[in-house]
Amino acid sequence: MTDTNYPSASAPQSNKPAKNNNTKNLMIGLLAAGLLGTWGYLLWDKNKAGEELKKEQTNSISYMSQRDSIRAMYDEAEIRLDSITGANNSLQGEKSALQKDIDSRKAEIRKILNDKNATQAQLAKARTMIAQLNDQIGSLEAEVTRLTGENQELNVANTTLTQEKADLETNLTTTKTEKEDLEKTVDVASTFSASNIQITPINEKKSGKEKSTTSAKKVDKLVVSFDVENRIAKSGPADMYLIVTAPDGKVISENGNVLNTRADGDKSFTAKIPVNYEQGTRKPIQFPIQQNDFNTGNYKIEIYHNGFKIGEGVRSLKKGGLFG
């Protein structure tokens, strides 16, 4: 029988193509899987890089935001400080130790903020220093408030003292004026008065005896006598001035003898008579006026004390005979 259902001897050769196809499919599957894995890795890597970039951007934004926030805090503190520094300087005249410390802290904060590469730790330090700076500014504000109050009190006290000084000066001026007026009154009131004025022409004999005469050619001296007294003047020395004017109108005087009078100006005087006065008494004074020749006519005698004329008298001398 030629026809049969059993496979022939050539049957194994028909399975070989099928095996090749399976290998090929396996390779394709592996390649596809590898390609998908590569695409997946690339996609994962891209996503991861994007996340890192986003994270870096976020960190950068956060860093810039932190820097800006710290700078804003510092600017606010500096504005606050500037508002009180001028007042404090005007009150104290020079920077206090607190202000110097504040300036030092400000410089360090600015150094950190101006550093573009400042680290988070440095920025945190700057934030802490700004907080300390605000505390110091608060202390400075309290100091300015205290100094302002003290300054106002000093201004009030100074105004009071100025007014008191003005009042005192006015009182002193008034007192000085009153004192000067009183001194002038006392000075004038202490001027002596002269009384019992006598002028006696004397002829001196060879025997030593003296005799009064009115004959000009016989007169050797004029003896002026008078009494002085003053109930206010204190005991002590006082000077009386005599001015003797001859008949020719000239004062009998030595050169340089000048008296400053209160009413008559400067006048030449004949003699200064020192008197030792005792308060409350009447003091008699006698003084001789001598010269070689006495002329006929009137001799005028004036008595001055304290710049005032306190008495005067006249004696006439004639060619011969007695007078008075």
Secondary structure, 3 states (H helix, E strand, C coil): CCCCCCCCCCHHHHHHHHHHHHHHHHHHHHHHHHHHHHHHHHHHHHHHHHHHHHHHHHHHHHHHHHHHHHHHHHHHHHHHHHHHHHHHHHHHCCCCHHHHHHHHHHHHHHHHHCCCCCCHHHHHHHHHHHHHHHHHHHHHHHHHHHHHHHHHHHHHHHHHHHHHHHHHHHHHHHHHHHHHHHHHHHHHHCCCEEEEEEEEEEEECCCCCEEECCEHHHCCEEEEEEEEECCCCCCEEEEEEEEEECCCCCECCCCCCEEECCCCCEEECCEEEEEEECCCCCEEEEEEEECCCCCCEEEEEEEEECCEEEEEEEEEEECCCCCC
